[in-house]
């Protein structure tokens, strides 16, 4: 074969049709890729991403070290694909207590690679082409692309702010669903609703009345509920986290998503789980076994020991689940005070790692970018990290394209940080205030 013919053949052999699957269209952008890079480049203090910079509790890291260096060499090998037996057993015991029902560790619990994979399994297993999935805004940003990848159509309903008239700081409880608006989103095409309580980014803890309204609509329209409860232990001011699966008619149609990362302040371990009826979880197991198949054995062993400790100490002052929210409430209050002192209006969260602050009074600080269609909160967050060294996340990133422009005066901060980190953030804010 002549060299010229080889060249001609290689040119013809080059693929001309699209290589990416259609399901990836329009979901390639990700807020975290851009803002994590900005924070790494410019920030002195990073209150952007939601992870603690304080250590996980000693009892958990000690359990990990025991598992790593102990005599059981089988902890370095595969364990049961759907969850390490000691972990699913203790999770079943723990959630049986919380939900007031008997649970089978083998059929009512499945362990996943973090809550993120748990959510992916839910959407892939339960949502079909053409199904509608209701998402309450603002929402953790992966819900929308995961619904679309499953072939579903996201339908959005916003929490609407209702500011107090007495001049007090707004609370996350002041952001509420309109019952008629929510009801109007349910139709014969609705397959599921995604509930996130406590909610990231607002920190809203849904009340019994709000959950009752959602439950009533789910039962009436025969709709599933994907309940993202990763911040279930992080509630403040005496609030109570209510599990929607415990309400009448909801167990049989709800998948609860949980996270050891948030529960034990060890987000890098990537141990999550789902709890629910076998009729739903059997389909999640099919997705799980055909994707990651298996989660890290040693991390599961350590988390199992952490839960065994917490089961013994349940409700007692020494419980990590009692101590952590107390510490984080203090950190929340420090950050609220710091932000309020410089003229950002914080929305006091009832739960989670996060608080949202109103930045509308800072428009004169941030220069306009000619020919930019970037919303103000994106421009503000980028300007703040580059010029002040303080990283946060724009709130409009947690909204659909249709509603994004209605919520561009807010940014989200993470307060699950060391005291020294929060003090450094306060120093930046105080200096900024003096410059103003």
C-alpha positions in Angstrom: 0.0 0.0 0.0 1.4 3.4 -1.0 2.0 5.9 1.9 -0.4 8.3 0.2 -3.2 5.7 0.3 -2.5 5.1 4.0 -2.8 8.8 4.7 -6.1 9.0 2.7 -7.4 5.9 4.7 -6.5 7.5 8.1 -8.3 10.7 7.2 -11.4 8.7 6.2 -11.1 6.6 9.4 -11.4 9.6 11.7 -14.8 9.7 13.4 -17.1 12.4 12.3 -20.2 11.5 14.3 -20.7 12.8 17.9 -19.0 10.6 20.4 -20.8 11.6 23.6 -24.1 10.1 24.6 -27.2 12.3 24.2 -27.9 12.1 27.9 -24.7 14.2 28.6 -25.9 17.2 26.5 -26.3 20.4 28.5 -25.0 18.9 31.8 -21.3 19.2 31.3 -20.8 22.4 33.3 -20.3 22.0 37.1 -20.1 24.9 39.6 -17.6 23.0 41.8 -15.0 22.6 39.1 -14.8 26.3 38.6 -15.1 27.6 42.2 -12.8 24.9 43.7 -10.1 26.0 41.3 -10.7 29.7 42.1 -10.5 28.9 45.9 -7.3 26.9 45.5 -5.7 29.7 43.5 -6.8 32.8 45.4 -8.4 32.1 48.8 -6.8 32.7 52.2 -10.0 31.4 53.8 -12.2 28.9 52.0 -15.8 28.9 53.3 -17.0 27.6 49.9 -17.1 23.8 49.7 -19.1 21.9 52.3 -16.5 19.9 54.3 -15.1 20.4 57.8 -11.5 21.4 58.2 -11.5 20.0 61.8 -10.7 16.3 62.4 -13.1 13.5 62.5 -13.8 12.2 66.0 -11.0 10.1 67.6 -13.3 7.1 68.1 -13.8 6.9 64.4 -10.2 7.3 63.2 -9.1 4.8 65.9 -11.7 2.3 64.5 -10.2 2.9 61.1 -6.7 2.3 62.4 -7.8 -0.9 64.2 -9.4 -2.2 61.0 -6.3 -1.3 59.0 -3.7 -2.8 61.3 -5.7 -5.4 63.1 -5.5 -9.2 62.6 -8.4 -9.5 60.2 -6.7 -9.5 56.8 -10.0 -10.1 55.1 -10.9 -6.4 55.7 -8.5 -5.7 52.9 -10.7 -7.8 50.5 -14.1 -7.5 49.0 -17.0 -7.6 51.4 -20.7 -8.0 50.5 -21.5 -5.9 47.5 -24.6 -4.2 48.9 -23.0 -3.4 52.3 -20.5 -4.8 54.8 -22.6 -7.0 57.1 -21.6 -5.3 60.4 -22.5 -1.9 58.8 -25.9 -2.8 57.3 -26.8 -4.6 60.6 -26.1 -1.6 62.8 -27.8 0.8 60.3 -30.9 -1.4 60.4 -30.9 -1.3 64.2 -30.4 2.4 64.3 -33.0 3.3 61.7 -35.5 0.8 63.2 -35.3 2.9 66.4 -35.6 6.2 64.5 -38.5 5.1 62.3 -40.3 2.9 64.8 -40.4 -0.2 62.5 -38.4 -3.5 62.1 -35.8 -3.4 59.3 -34.1 -6.2 57.6 -30.4 -5.3 57.2 -30.1 -7.4 53.9 -33.1 -5.9 52.1 -33.9 -2.5 53.7 -30.4 -1.1 53.7 -27.8 -0.7 51.0 -24.3 0.9 51.3 -23.1 3.3 48.6 -20.0 5.3 47.6 -21.2 8.3 49.5 -24.7 9.9 49.4 -23.8 11.0 45.8 -23.9 7.5 44.5 -27.0 6.7 46.5 -28.8 9.6 44.7 -27.5 8.3 41.3 -28.8 4.8 42.0 -32.2 6.3 43.0 -32.6 8.3 39.8 -31.3 5.5 37.5 -33.4 2.8 39.2 -36.7 4.7 39.6 -36.9 7.4 36.9 -37.9 6.5 33.3 -37.8 8.3 30.0 -40.5 11.0 30.1 -41.1 10.8 33.9 -41.3 14.1 35.8 -39.4 14.6 39.0 -40.3 17.6 41.3 -37.3 19.4 42.7 -37.7 22.0 45.5 -35.5 25.1 44.9 -32.9 25.9 46.0 -31.5 22.4 45.5 -28.2 20.6 45.8 -26.9 20.9 42.2 -26.5 17.3 41.2 -30.3 16.5 41.4 -31.1 18.2 38.0 -28.4 16.5 35.9 -29.0 13.2 37.5 -32.7 13.3 36.6 -31.9 14.3 33.1 -29.3 11.5 32.7 -32.0 9.0 33.7 -34.3 10.5 30.9 -36.5 12.3 33.3 -37.8 15.9 33.2 -37.1 18.1 36.3 -40.1 20.2 37.4 -39.1 23.0 39.8 -41.0 24.6 42.7 -39.3 27.3 44.7 -39.2 28.0 48.4 -40.3 31.6 48.6 -38.8 34.1 51.1 -41.2 35.8 53.5 -39.0 38.3 55.4 -40.0 39.1 59.1 -41.6 42.5 59.5 -40.0 43.2 62.9 -36.5 43.9 61.4 -35.1 40.7 62.8 -32.7 38.6 60.7 -34.4 36.2 58.4 -34.4 32.5 59.3 -34.4 29.6 56.9 -37.9 28.8 58.2 -39.0 32.0 56.5 -38.5 30.4 53.1 -41.6 28.4 52.5 -43.5 26.4 49.9 -46.7 27.8 48.5 -49.2 24.9 49.0 -51.2 25.6 45.8 -48.0 26.1 43.7 -46.6 22.8 45.0 -49.9 20.9 44.3 -50.0 22.3 40.8 -46.7 20.6 39.9 -48.1 17.1 40.6 -49.6 15.4 37.5 -50.0 11.9 36.1 -46.5 12.2 34.7 -44.9 12.8 38.2 -42.9 9.8 39.3 -41.0 11.3 42.3 -40.3 14.3 44.4 -36.8 15.1 45.8 -36.9 16.3 49.4 -33.8 17.6 51.1 -34.3 18.3 54.8 -32.2 19.8 56.3 -31.8 21.7 53.1 -28.5 22.5 51.4 -27.9 25.5 50.7 -30.5 27.2 52.9 -30.3 25.2 56.1 -34.1 24.9 56.2 -35.5 22.1 58.3 -38.9 21.3 57.0 -41.7 21.4 59.6 -44.2 18.6 60.4 -46.9 20.6 58.6 -44.7 21.1 55.4 -43.8 17.4 55.4 -47.4 16.5 55.9 -48.4 18.5 52.8 -45.7 16.8 50.7 -46.8 13.3 52.0 -50.4 14.0 51.3 -49.7 14.9 47.7 -47.4 11.9 47.3 -50.1 9.5 48.5 -52.8 11.2 46.5 -50.8 11.1 43.2 -49.0 7.8 43.9 -45.6 9.5 43.8 -42.2 8.3 45.2 -40.1 10.4 47.6 -36.3 10.5 47.4 -35.5 12.0 50.8 -31.9 13.3 51.0 -31.3 13.4 54.8 -27.5 13.7 54.9 -27.6 16.5 57.5 -30.1 14.7 59.7 -28.1 15.2 62.9 -27.1 18.8 62.2 -30.2 20.7 63.5 -30.0 23.7 65.8 -32.0 25.8 68.3 -33.9 22.8 69.6 -35.4 22.0 66.2 -36.3 18.4 65.3 -35.5 16.6 62.1 -38.6 14.7 61.1 -38.2 11.8 58.7 -40.9 11.9 56.1 -40.8 8.0 55.9 -42.3 8.0 59.4 -45.5 9.8 58.2 -48.6 7.8 57.3 -48.4 6.2 53.9 -44.8 7.2 53.2 -42.6 4.3 54.2 -43.6 2.2 51.2 -42.8 5.0 48.7 -39.7 6.6 50.3 -36.0 6.1 49.8 -33.9 7.7 52.6 -30.4 8.8 51.6 -27.7 9.2 54.3 -24.0 10.0 54.6 -21.2 8.9 57.0 -19.3 11.9 55.6 -21.7 14.4 57.1 -22.7 12.2 60.1 -19.1 11.7 61.3 -17.3 14.7 59.7 -15.3 12.4 57.4 -16.5 13.5 53.9 -13.5 11.9 52.1 -14.4 8.4 53.2 -17.3 8.4 50.8 -19.6 6.0 52.7 -23.3 6.6 52.2 -26.4 4.5 52.4 -30.1 4.1 51.4 -32.8 2.9 53.7 -36.2 1.9 52.4 -38.6 -0.9 51.4 -37.3 -3.8 49.5 -39.7 -3.2 46.6 -37.7 0.0 45.9 -34.2 -1.0 47.0 -34.2 -4.2 44.9 -34.0 -1.9 41.8 -31.3 0.3 43.4 -29.3 -2.9 44.0 -29.4 -3.6 40.2 -27.9 -0.2 39.4 -25.3 -0.5 42.2 -24.2 -4.0 41.1 -23.8 -2.7 37.5 -21.9 0.4 38.3 -19.5 0.6 41.3 -20.6 -2.9 42.6 -18.6 -2.5 45.9 -17.6 0.1 48.5 -14.3 0.2 50.5 -14.4 -2.5 53.2 -12.2 -0.9 55.8 -14.1 2.4 55.7 -17.4 0.5 56.1 -15.9 -1.4 59.1 -14.9 1.8 60.8 -18.3 3.5 60.2 -20.0 0.4 61.6 -18.0 0.7 64.8 -18.9 4.4 64.9 -22.6 3.6 64.7 -22.3 0.9 67.3 -20.8 3.5 69.7 -23.6 6.0 68.9 -26.3 3.3 69.3 -25.1 2.7 72.9 -24.9 6.4 73.6 -28.1 7.4 71.8 -29.5 10.6 73.3 -26.8 10.9 75.9 -24.6 14.0 76.3 -21.4 12.0 75.3 -23.0 11.1 71.9 -21.2 12.6 68.9 -24.7 13.2 67.4 -25.5 15.5 70.4 -22.1 17.2 70.7 -21.5 18.0 67.0 -24.7 20.1 66.5 -24.0 22.0 69.7 -20.5 22.9 68.5 -21.7 23.8 65.0 -24.5 26.0 66.3 -21.8 28.1 68.1 -19.8 28.3 64.9 -23.0 29.3 63.0 -23.6 32.1 65.5 -20.1 33.5 65.2 -20.4 33.6 61.4 -23.8 35.2 61.6 -22.4 37.9 63.8 -19.4 38.5 61.6 -21.5 38.8 58.4 -24.2 40.9 60.0 -21.5 43.3 61.3 -20.2 44.1 57.8 -23.7 44.6 56.3 -24.3 41.2 54.7 -27.7 40.0 55.9 -27.3 36.4 57.0 -30.3 34.0 56.8 -30.0 32.1 60.1 -30.1 28.3 59.2 -32.0 25.8 61.3 -29.6 23.0 60.2 -26.7 21.8 57.9 -23.1 23.2 57.5 -24.3 26.3 55.6 -25.8 29.7 55.8 -26.9 32.0 53.0 -26.3 35.8 53.2 -27.9 38.7 51.3 -25.2 40.7 49.4 -27.4 43.3 47.8 -25.7 46.2 49.7 -22.3 45.5 48.1 -23.2 46.2 44.5 -21.1 49.4 44.4 -18.0 47.3 45.5 -18.1 44.9 42.5 -17.2 46.4 39.1 -19.5 45.6 36.1 -18.1 43.2 33.5 -18.9 44.6 30.0 -20.9 42.2 27.8 -21.2 39.6 30.6 -24.4 37.7 31.2 -23.0 36.3 34.5 -25.4 36.9 37.4 -24.4 39.3 40.2 -23.8 36.6 42.8 -21.3 34.8 40.5 -19.5 38.1 39.8 -19.5 39.0 43.5 -18.1 35.5 44.6 -15.3 35.7 42.0 -14.5 39.3 42.9 -14.5 38.5 46.7 -12.1 35.5 46.4 -9.7 37.3 44.1 -9.7 40.7 46.0 -10.5 39.7 49.6 -9.2 36.1 49.7 -12.6 34.8 51.0 -14.3 32.0 49.1 -18.0 31.4 49.0 -20.5 29.9 46.5 -23.2 31.9 44.5 -26.7 30.9 45.5 -28.1 31.1 42.0 -26.0 27.9 41.2 -28.6 26.1 43.3 -31.5 27.1 41.0 -32.8 26.1 37.6 -32.0 28.2 34.5 -35.6 29.5 34.5 -35.5 30.8 38.1 -31.7 31.6 38.5 -32.1 35.3 37.8 -34.6 35.8 40.7 -32.0 34.8 43.3 -28.8 36.6 42.4 -28.4 38.6 45.6 -27.2 35.8 47.9 -24.1 33.7 48.5 -23.6 30.5 50.5 -21.0 30.1 53.3 -19.9 26.9 55.1 -19.4 27.3 58.8 -18.3 23.7 59.6 -14.7 25.0 60.1 -12.1 25.3 62.8 -12.4 28.3 65.1 -9.1 29.6 63.6 -10.6 29.5 60.1 -13.7 31.4 61.2 -11.6 33.9 63.0 -9.5 34.5 59.9 -12.8 35.0 57.9 -13.9 37.5 60.5 -10.5 39.4 60.2 -11.0 39.7 56.4 -14.6 41.0 56.9 -13.5 43.5 59.6 -10.8 44.8 57.4 -13.2 45.1 54.5 -15.6 47.0 56.7 -12.9 49.5 57.7 -12.0 50.0 54.0 -15.6 50.7 53.2 
